Amino acid sequence: MRIAWFSELGEDIRKEMQGLRWLLMTANDLPKATAAWMFAELDGVLIAIDHRGSKFNSGLHNRAIHLLLVDENNGISGITKVITEGELLDNLW
């Protein structure tokens, strides 16, 4: 299973995402990751976000997230799996 952190991707995001099963992000990556969201959905790449330490604001992007790690789950919906314990890498499928 091939995975990569968003912060490791270079200039050609789509090319570097080819063949990925998972693209991992942190909350700080979200404002810079619009192209990655789009390409992930088009190319079948699953997205996992470690959002601990900051408040998660639900929105349209929820449908593109497959795994979300948060400090507490306050009724977050529209995401395949929301967890509050462990690490992202331990919960990938």
Backbone torsions as a table, in degrees:
resi	resn	phi	psi	omega
1	MET	NA	124.5	-177.8
2	ARG	-96.9	126.3	179.0
3	ILE	-129.8	160.0	175.2
4	ALA	-153.5	150.8	172.1
5	TRP	-87.5	141.6	178.9
6	PHE	-53.7	-40.5	-177.9
7	SER	-63.9	-16.4	179.4
8	GLU	-89.2	-12.6	-177.7
9	LEU	-73.6	145.0	179.0
10	GLY	-91.9	-152.6	-176.5
11	GLU	-65.3	-42.1	-177.3
12	ASP	-92.5	80.1	-173.8
13	ILE	-57.3	-46.7	-176.1
14	ARG	-63.8	-42.4	179.5
15	LYS	-62.1	-42.1	-178.1
16	GLU	-72.8	-21.4	178.4
17	MET	-84.8	-13.4	-178.8
18	GLN	-60.0	129.8	178.8
19	GLY	85.4	-1.1	177.6
20	LEU	-74.7	144.9	168.7
21	ARG	-91.2	-42.2	-177.4
22	TRP	-131.1	139.5	168.0
23	LEU	-113.8	120.4	-177.6
24	LEU	-100.5	141.3	-179.3
25	MET	-138.0	165.3	169.0
26	THR	-112.7	169.5	178.2
27	ALA	-57.7	-35.3	-179.3
28	ASN	-68.1	-22.2	179.8
29	ASP	-76.1	-25.9	-170.9
30	LEU	-53.0	-45.8	-178.6
31	PRO	-64.4	-20.3	-177.7
32	LYS	-101.7	1.0	-167.5
33	ALA	-106.4	20.0	-177.2
34	THR	-56.6	-46.8	179.8
35	ALA	-63.5	-39.2	179.5
36	ALA	-63.1	-40.5	177.5
37	TRP	-58.0	-47.7	-176.1
38	MET	-63.7	-49.3	-178.0
39	PHE	-66.8	-35.8	179.2
40	ALA	-60.4	-44.7	-179.5
41	GLU	-66.3	-41.4	179.8
42	LEU	-67.1	-37.3	-172.4
43	ASP	-101.1	2.9	176.6
44	GLY	76.9	25.0	177.4
45	VAL	-87.7	132.7	178.5
46	LEU	-84.2	145.5	-178.3
47	ILE	-114.9	131.8	175.3
48	ALA	-124.6	136.9	-176.8
49	ILE	-127.8	129.3	171.3
50	ASP	-92.6	103.0	-174.8
51	HIS	-108.9	19.2	179.0
52	ARG	-65.6	146.1	177.0
53	GLY	91.0	-5.1	176.9
54	SER	-147.5	158.3	-177.6
55	LYS	-75.1	132.5	176.8
56	PHE	-87.9	124.9	176.7
57	ASN	-104.5	114.5	179.6
58	SER	-65.6	149.4	178.5
59	GLY	-169.8	-166.5	-180.0
60	LEU	-58.1	-32.2	-178.7
61	HIS	-65.2	-15.1	179.5
62	ASN	-53.2	-38.0	-175.4
63	ARG	-68.1	-16.5	179.3
64	ALA	-93.1	-8.8	-178.0
65	ILE	-93.5	131.2	179.9
66	HIS	-103.9	-29.4	179.9
67	LEU	-141.0	127.5	-178.4
68	LEU	-129.8	126.1	176.9
69	LEU	-107.4	117.3	-177.4
70	VAL	-129.4	165.6	177.3
71	ASP	-67.8	-41.7	175.8
72	GLU	-150.5	143.3	-178.7
73	ASN	-94.2	104.8	179.2
74	ASN	-100.5	55.3	176.9
75	GLY	77.9	28.5	178.4
76	ILE	-65.2	130.3	-179.1
77	SER	-128.3	166.7	177.5
78	GLY	86.6	7.3	-179.4
79	ILE	-120.0	138.4	-175.4
80	THR	-56.7	-48.9	-177.1
81	LYS	-143.4	125.0	177.0
82	VAL	-115.4	126.9	-179.5
83	ILE	-124.9	157.6	179.3
84	THR	-124.0	1.2	-179.2
85	GLU	-137.7	157.5	176.7
86	GLY	85.8	-160.6	-178.6
87	GLU	-124.5	156.2	178.5
88	LEU	-55.1	-49.0	-175.3
89	LEU	-59.3	-27.8	-179.7
90	ASP	-78.6	-10.9	-174.5
91	ASN	-117.5	6.3	178.8
92	LEU	-71.6	150.8	176.5
93	TRP	-128.8	NA	NA
